[in-house]
């Protein structure tokens, strides 16, 4: 994944093979990138996706191989990441194989969601003071291999792309506690991989 930070001054890239998040300074006038910094993740964890909090100061990195979420403090002036917290995306006691796929912060900045492939679930965390995460629970995606998911612009519904289930499952988002409730709606789509709202 490659994405600019909220200010547009830096570009970040998650490198799964190197277990690093690379950061470049972006020159808006020239359209060029200059190496700036990097953040190291534990060997083998494999950073895949990341999402910024609306305040632009907290970034949540999802590790595909390690099934973890890492909270980083983002220095918007220097373009540097400082790790503050690491949590598992899986429930306690789970001993099987899993690969994470997607992470999103709800538009109001109160919750962060992470998808687990093979475990076929979406983990829900509250976002507290200083960005720290607290486990709320999980919801079965009602399908196989959630490749990605997205929350609609109103923050009311979450759509899970169950790639091996050939369907998109729809969930209602509880605005108070962040939990997900299956609406009973499946949309047949062959091997859905991503959903984007325009």
MIFI-740384 format. One record per residue (C-alpha): residue in three letters; x, y, z. Coordinates in steps of 0.001 Angstrom, whole numbers, plus 500000, padded with zeros to 6 digits. Layout:
N
ATOM, aa, xx, yy, zz
ATOM, ALA, X, Y, Z
...
% end
This chain:
198
ATOM, aa, xx, yy, zz
ATOM, UNK, 500000, 500000, 500000
ATOM, UNK, 501198, 503501, 499141
ATOM, UNK, 499422, 506611, 500377
ATOM, UNK, 500108, 510244, 501213
ATOM, UNK, 499729, 511448, 504777
ATOM, UNK, 496761, 513781, 505479
ATOM, UNK, 498901, 516897, 504941
ATOM, UNK, 500133, 515720, 501527
ATOM, UNK, 503733, 516491, 502504
ATOM, UNK, 504831, 512858, 502865
ATOM, UNK, 504201, 509559, 501073
ATOM, UNK, 504205, 506291, 503027
ATOM, UNK, 504531, 502730, 501694
ATOM, UNK, 504008, 499475, 503571
ATOM, UNK, 506626, 496941, 502469
ATOM, UNK, 505456, 493485, 503538
ATOM, UNK, 508682, 491702, 502551
ATOM, UNK, 511027, 494143, 504303
ATOM, UNK, 508801, 494562, 507405
ATOM, UNK, 509091, 498320, 507041
ATOM, UNK, 506982, 501368, 506407
ATOM, UNK, 508978, 503648, 504134
ATOM, UNK, 508436, 507411, 504229
ATOM, UNK, 509340, 509930, 501535
ATOM, UNK, 509148, 513726, 501492
ATOM, UNK, 506906, 514866, 498617
ATOM, UNK, 507762, 517990, 496658
ATOM, UNK, 504419, 519283, 495412
ATOM, UNK, 505933, 521670, 492853
ATOM, UNK, 508370, 519219, 491298
ATOM, UNK, 506302, 516084, 491893
ATOM, UNK, 509352, 514266, 493262
ATOM, UNK, 509984, 512022, 496255
ATOM, UNK, 513001, 512208, 498565
ATOM, UNK, 513781, 509443, 501114
ATOM, UNK, 512854, 510718, 504572
ATOM, UNK, 512531, 507968, 507184
ATOM, UNK, 511277, 504442, 507867
ATOM, UNK, 509540, 502518, 510638
ATOM, UNK, 510570, 498949, 511441
ATOM, UNK, 508095, 496198, 512292
ATOM, UNK, 509015, 492848, 513907
ATOM, UNK, 510619, 490388, 511451
ATOM, UNK, 507994, 488342, 509626
ATOM, UNK, 505006, 490481, 510634
ATOM, UNK, 504504, 491865, 507123
ATOM, UNK, 502895, 495338, 507176
ATOM, UNK, 500102, 495355, 504582
ATOM, UNK, 497750, 498314, 504970
ATOM, UNK, 497515, 501374, 507193
ATOM, UNK, 494920, 503996, 508022
ATOM, UNK, 495226, 507474, 509467
ATOM, UNK, 492961, 508794, 512180
ATOM, UNK, 491012, 511935, 511180
ATOM, UNK, 493267, 513997, 513452
ATOM, UNK, 496258, 513105, 511243
ATOM, UNK, 498421, 512305, 514285
ATOM, UNK, 497668, 508590, 514745
ATOM, UNK, 498264, 505884, 512182
ATOM, UNK, 497172, 502267, 512451
ATOM, UNK, 499306, 499693, 510618
ATOM, UNK, 497939, 496199, 509906
ATOM, UNK, 500431, 493308, 509651
ATOM, UNK, 499313, 490509, 507320
ATOM, UNK, 501557, 487743, 508641
ATOM, UNK, 501554, 488730, 512314
ATOM, UNK, 497794, 489454, 512569
ATOM, UNK, 498539, 492595, 514571
ATOM, UNK, 497585, 496253, 514601
ATOM, UNK, 500225, 498797, 515560
ATOM, UNK, 499377, 502329, 516677
ATOM, UNK, 501947, 504852, 515502
ATOM, UNK, 502275, 508479, 516510
ATOM, UNK, 502876, 510438, 513311
ATOM, UNK, 505053, 513532, 513432
ATOM, UNK, 503483, 515677, 510706
ATOM, UNK, 506405, 518114, 510681
ATOM, UNK, 509277, 515653, 510340
ATOM, UNK, 507388, 512757, 508717
ATOM, UNK, 508304, 510187, 511354
ATOM, UNK, 506433, 507297, 512959
ATOM, UNK, 506801, 506207, 516587
ATOM, UNK, 505213, 502912, 517660
ATOM, UNK, 503037, 503196, 520773
ATOM, UNK, 500887, 500041, 520982
ATOM, UNK, 500565, 496588, 519388
ATOM, UNK, 497411, 494461, 519635
ATOM, UNK, 496280, 491184, 518074
ATOM, UNK, 493434, 491226, 515568
ATOM, UNK, 492397, 487742, 516712
ATOM, UNK, 490420, 486658, 519778
ATOM, UNK, 492296, 485150, 522710
ATOM, UNK, 492857, 481438, 522338
ATOM, UNK, 492775, 481336, 518535
ATOM, UNK, 495516, 478981, 517346
ATOM, UNK, 494897, 478630, 513601
ATOM, UNK, 496388, 480275, 510534
ATOM, UNK, 495283, 483773, 509597
ATOM, UNK, 496171, 486593, 507225
ATOM, UNK, 494853, 490098, 507786
ATOM, UNK, 493707, 492152, 504819
ATOM, UNK, 492201, 495573, 505533
ATOM, UNK, 492141, 498255, 508225
ATOM, UNK, 489841, 501282, 508434
ATOM, UNK, 489147, 504001, 510964
ATOM, UNK, 485487, 504951, 511193
ATOM, UNK, 484836, 508475, 509826
ATOM, UNK, 484097, 509831, 513330
ATOM, UNK, 487471, 508533, 514585
ATOM, UNK, 486001, 506516, 517457
ATOM, UNK, 486656, 502968, 516209
ATOM, UNK, 489135, 501009, 514098
ATOM, UNK, 488241, 497834, 512186
ATOM, UNK, 490528, 495074, 510869
ATOM, UNK, 489691, 492096, 508625
ATOM, UNK, 490981, 488573, 509240
ATOM, UNK, 491171, 486176, 506294
ATOM, UNK, 490880, 482460, 507176
ATOM, UNK, 489428, 483434, 510566
ATOM, UNK, 486755, 485187, 508439
ATOM, UNK, 486055, 487988, 510867
ATOM, UNK, 486264, 491719, 511343
ATOM, UNK, 487789, 492816, 514639
ATOM, UNK, 486483, 495966, 516296
ATOM, UNK, 488502, 498269, 518588
ATOM, UNK, 487589, 501486, 520343
ATOM, UNK, 490011, 504382, 519984
ATOM, UNK, 490689, 506075, 523285
ATOM, UNK, 492934, 508819, 524565
ATOM, UNK, 496252, 509181, 522716
ATOM, UNK, 494874, 506796, 520067
ATOM, UNK, 495172, 503627, 522143
ATOM, UNK, 493002, 500681, 521080
ATOM, UNK, 490749, 498500, 523228
ATOM, UNK, 489215, 495257, 521944
ATOM, UNK, 485432, 495482, 521534
ATOM, UNK, 484735, 492203, 519763
ATOM, UNK, 484550, 490565, 516372
ATOM, UNK, 481927, 489777, 513761
ATOM, UNK, 481847, 486794, 511409
ATOM, UNK, 481869, 488090, 507826
ATOM, UNK, 479200, 485596, 506733
ATOM, UNK, 481528, 484464, 503965
ATOM, UNK, 484922, 483105, 503075
ATOM, UNK, 488156, 485117, 502915
ATOM, UNK, 487286, 488800, 503469
ATOM, UNK, 489773, 490328, 501043
ATOM, UNK, 488768, 493849, 502013
ATOM, UNK, 485887, 495904, 503346
ATOM, UNK, 484710, 499476, 503399
ATOM, UNK, 482421, 501733, 505407
ATOM, UNK, 479955, 503904, 503523
ATOM, UNK, 480435, 507712, 503701
ATOM, UNK, 477710, 508092, 506350
ATOM, UNK, 479443, 505583, 508649
ATOM, UNK, 476225, 503557, 508904
ATOM, UNK, 477095, 500420, 506930
ATOM, UNK, 480122, 498187, 506449
ATOM, UNK, 480510, 496043, 503328
ATOM, UNK, 482734, 492941, 503426
ATOM, UNK, 484174, 491597, 500149
ATOM, UNK, 484161, 487845, 500811
ATOM, UNK, 486446, 486890, 497939
ATOM, UNK, 486071, 483109, 498059
ATOM, UNK, 482379, 483366, 498934
ATOM, UNK, 481562, 485322, 495759
ATOM, UNK, 479484, 487866, 497641
ATOM, UNK, 479550, 491189, 499456
ATOM, UNK, 477927, 490999, 502906
ATOM, UNK, 476337, 494096, 504455
ATOM, UNK, 476520, 495016, 508147
ATOM, UNK, 474925, 497831, 510102
ATOM, UNK, 477421, 499801, 512202
ATOM, UNK, 476352, 500639, 515755
ATOM, UNK, 477353, 504275, 516244
ATOM, UNK, 477544, 503933, 520031
ATOM, UNK, 479635, 500796, 520554
ATOM, UNK, 481098, 500180, 517084
ATOM, UNK, 479720, 496663, 516800
ATOM, UNK, 478497, 495185, 513537
ATOM, UNK, 475132, 493528, 512884
ATOM, UNK, 474531, 491489, 509742
ATOM, UNK, 471612, 492927, 507756
ATOM, UNK, 470853, 489662, 505963
ATOM, UNK, 471857, 491202, 502632
ATOM, UNK, 474252, 489404, 500298
ATOM, UNK, 475213, 490925, 496944
ATOM, UNK, 476474, 488230, 494537
ATOM, UNK, 479804, 489276, 492987
ATOM, UNK, 482429, 486944, 491570
ATOM, UNK, 485566, 486996, 493746
ATOM, UNK, 485097, 490569, 495056
ATOM, UNK, 488430, 492115, 496040
ATOM, UNK, 487681, 495751, 496905
ATOM, UNK, 484810, 498201, 497250
ATOM, UNK, 485278, 501977, 496859
ATOM, UNK, 482754, 504765, 497318
ATOM, UNK, 482931, 507713, 494928
% end
